[in-house]
């Protein structure tokens, strides 16, 4: 009846395709571009700030939040997935700002924005 069909193409253990001629990896591009390196540093700092305040927040609230951008004046934005999470977060801003003052060493203005999940 039906024989098992086997693929004659060998499977590669490395699923990443080779780079095209002249292409660079993202890591290389980030390291070689001052503006991109600056953005990467801001992203790391935003994530570090989020990790600083995470233990101060209820677990159910943390699930509704994402770290947002840091502006040029050092202010930071937290992104909430809905208005209820944003309202609760605004109640906790004094605690959050005190924790960031201890970590950063200077006052940090924290803004809260509602940003719903992106459609997939």
SULCORLIN-V916756 format. One record per helix or strand of 2 or more residues. SS is the DSSP state (h for helix, s for strand). FROM is the first residue (numbers start at 1). TO is the last residue. If there is no record, write none. Layout:
ss: [SS & SS]
from: [FROM & FROM]
to: [TO & TO]
//
This chain:
ss: [h & h & h & s & s & h & h & s]
from: [26 & 34 & 59 & 65 & 76 & 83 & 93 & 110]
to: [32 & 54 & 62 & 70 & 80 & 91 & 104 & 114]
//
